[in-house]
Amino acid sequence: LWNIYVIDVFVIIFAVLITVYLGNLFTWKTTALFAVLLTGIDVIQVLLTKHMVSVSQTVTELRLPLLIILPVVPFNAEQGLRLMGLGLGDLFFTGLLGLQTFREYDKRFAVLSIIGMSVSFFIFEALMLTYKISAFPGTLMILCGWLPLVLFKQLREKVVEH
């Protein structure tokens, strides 16, 4: 019964629930601190020690519902079906940033920030596939899409105040 689609649906539902429930525990400042610390740890664990890479491989082999597994498109017949995984923590982190952006600013800007994070993910994943990079910290991809928008918004509001 545990196939890739059931696991993906389970992970998405769980990510939404954990974001909604745990999102209330965070303020704007604690979210910023959490983002910095989590990204630093993710960079170390993915790029330097490679522990997260081995964990994701083990999770995939055991079919544990901790990753969304997506096929790489377009399909290449020579290489066979290739899969990419996105961790539950990355989904929670994206949801948390979107939720806190909504609370701090407004719905329109929160949607824009989520689009920014999605575009950043698309660009990084395309680069990873092009240059055959096997793993890259998801939190860094998320921050690269979210942080410039938030910094620009804060800078713009300060300019308007003066």
Buried (B, 14 or more C-beta within 10 A) or exposed (E): EEEBEEBBEBBBEBBEEBBEEEBEEBEEEEBBEBBEEBBEEBBEBBBEEEEBBEBBEEBBEEBEBBBBBBEEEEEEEEEEEEEBBBBBBBBBBBBBBBBBBBBBBEEEBBEBBBEBBBEBBEEBBEEBEEEEEEBBBBBBBBBBBBBEBBEEBEEEEEEEEE
